[in-house]
Amino acid sequence: MSVANTSHHLQILRTAGLVETKRDGTSIFYRLADSQVAGLICLLKDVAASRSANVERIASALRDQPEHFAVVDRDQLLKYANSGEVFVLDVRPEDEFNAAHIPHAVSIPLERLESHLNALPPGQKIVAYCRGRYCMLANMAVKILRQNGFHAARLEEGFFEWRSAGLPVVSGSV
């Protein structure tokens, strides 16, 4: 889509109260208005997935890969993160982390992960997460971490599902 077309769509979403904006000079930054909007996006993804056999076939094939076996659910992550039992790794792009992230998370975008392995705590379990259940960034991060000797798992879902469940998030300013 062109910038003008994208801008027009975002303005419509803002008028509908689905996104909020922040101006910085000539740039305007958009983010979801609240956890209800995140829930709406999750619901739309679920409905779309239920209508397409290809989505489930691909998801099933991905789950059969060894790096996808170790998962941590939301309740486990909350418990482990609050007690310091795990290192929570956000592998989304840095601007997404800065907008909002799971408490206790540290941002190392996937493309920088291999060059930052020495910054990770040796011997501690690492739980990686990304955008959502169909996002592959956390899966790729777990594979890289395991290949380098780390004990790693991924969050069963992702940030959108976390937020839409009303769980705590650390938000940037808008």
C-alpha positions in Angstrom: 0.0 0.0 0.0 1.1 3.5 -0.6 1.9 5.8 2.3 -1.1 8.0 1.5 -3.4 4.9 1.4 -2.0 3.6 4.7 -2.4 7.0 6.3 -6.0 7.2 5.2 -6.8 3.8 6.7 -5.0 4.7 10.0 -7.0 7.9 10.2 -10.2 5.9 9.8 -9.1 3.6 12.6 -8.3 6.6 14.8 -11.7 8.2 14.1 -13.3 4.8 15.1 -11.3 4.9 18.4 -9.3 1.7 17.5 -5.9 3.4 17.5 -4.3 6.3 19.3 -1.7 8.6 17.9 1.4 10.5 19.0 3.0 13.2 16.9 6.8 13.7 16.8 7.8 16.5 14.5 6.4 15.5 11.1 5.9 11.9 12.0 2.7 10.4 13.5 3.0 7.1 15.5 0.0 4.8 15.9 -0.7 2.2 18.5 -3.8 0.1 19.5 -6.1 2.0 21.7 -6.4 -0.7 24.4 -6.6 -4.4 25.2 -10.1 -4.7 23.8 -8.7 -3.8 20.3 -5.9 -6.3 20.8 -8.6 -8.9 21.6 -10.5 -8.0 18.5 -7.4 -8.6 16.4 -6.9 -12.0 18.1 -10.5 -12.9 17.4 -10.2 -11.9 13.8 -7.1 -14.0 13.4 -8.8 -17.0 15.0 -11.9 -16.6 12.7 -9.7 -16.3 9.7 -7.6 -19.4 10.7 -10.8 -21.4 11.3 -11.9 -20.6 7.7 -8.7 -21.7 6.1 -7.5 -25.3 6.2 -4.0 -24.1 5.1 -3.5 -22.1 8.3 -4.0 -25.1 10.5 -1.9 -27.4 8.2 1.0 -24.9 8.3 0.6 -24.4 12.1 0.5 -28.2 12.6 3.7 -28.7 10.5 5.5 -26.0 12.5 4.4 -27.6 15.8 6.1 -30.8 14.7 9.5 -29.2 14.6 11.6 -29.9 17.8 12.2 -26.3 18.7 8.4 -25.9 19.1 7.9 -28.5 21.7 8.9 -26.4 24.7 6.2 -23.9 25.4 5.3 -21.8 28.4 1.7 -20.6 28.9 0.7 -17.2 30.2 0.1 -18.3 33.8 3.4 -20.0 34.0 5.3 -17.0 32.5 3.6 -14.7 35.0 4.7 -16.9 37.9 8.2 -17.5 36.6 8.9 -13.9 35.6 7.6 -12.5 38.9 9.9 -14.9 40.9 12.9 -14.3 38.6 13.0 -18.0 37.5 13.1 -17.1 33.8 14.7 -14.5 31.6 11.9 -13.0 29.4 13.1 -12.2 25.9 11.1 -10.0 23.5 12.3 -10.6 20.0 9.9 -8.2 18.2 11.4 -5.1 16.6 12.6 -2.5 19.1 9.9 0.0 18.3 7.2 -2.5 19.2 8.9 -3.3 22.5 9.1 0.4 23.2 5.4 0.8 22.6 4.4 -1.9 25.0 5.8 -5.2 26.3 5.4 -7.9 29.0 6.8 -6.9 32.4 10.4 -8.0 33.1 11.0 -8.5 29.4 14.3 -7.5 27.8 14.4 -6.5 24.1 16.7 -8.2 21.8 15.2 -8.2 18.3 15.7 -11.4 16.4 18.1 -10.0 13.9 20.4 -9.0 16.7 20.1 -12.1 18.9 23.2 -14.0 17.7 25.4 -11.0 18.3 24.0 -10.5 21.8 24.1 -14.1 23.1 26.9 -13.2 25.6 24.4 -10.7 27.2 22.1 -13.6 28.1 22.2 -15.3 31.5 24.0 -18.7 31.2 22.1 -21.5 32.9 18.8 -19.6 33.3 15.7 -20.7 31.3 14.8 -18.2 28.6 11.3 -17.7 27.4 11.0 -15.9 24.1 7.9 -14.2 22.7 6.9 -12.2 19.7 3.7 -10.8 18.2 1.2 -13.6 18.3 0.5 -17.3 17.9 1.3 -17.3 14.2 4.4 -15.1 14.5 7.6 -17.1 13.8 10.1 -14.8 15.5 10.0 -16.5 18.9 10.3 -19.9 17.2 13.4 -18.9 15.3 14.8 -17.3 18.5 14.3 -20.6 20.5 16.1 -22.5 17.7 19.1 -20.1 17.8 19.2 -20.2 21.6 19.1 -24.0 21.7 21.8 -24.3 19.1 24.0 -22.2 21.3 23.5 -24.2 24.5 20.7 -22.2 26.1 17.7 -23.8 27.8 14.9 -22.0 25.9 11.2 -22.1 25.3 8.6 -19.9 23.7 5.5 -18.3 25.1 2.6 -20.4 23.9 0.9 -17.4 22.3 2.3 -13.9 21.9 2.0 -10.3 22.9 -1.4 -9.6 21.3 -2.9 -12.5 23.1 -1.2 -11.5 26.4 -2.6 -8.0 26.1 -6.0 -9.0 25.0 -6.3 -11.3 28.1 -5.9 -8.2 30.2 -2.5 -9.2 31.6 -0.1 -6.5 32.8 1.9 -4.7 30.2 4.6 -2.0 30.4 3.5 0.7 27.9 5.4 3.5 26.3 3.9 7.0 26.1 1.4 8.1 23.5 
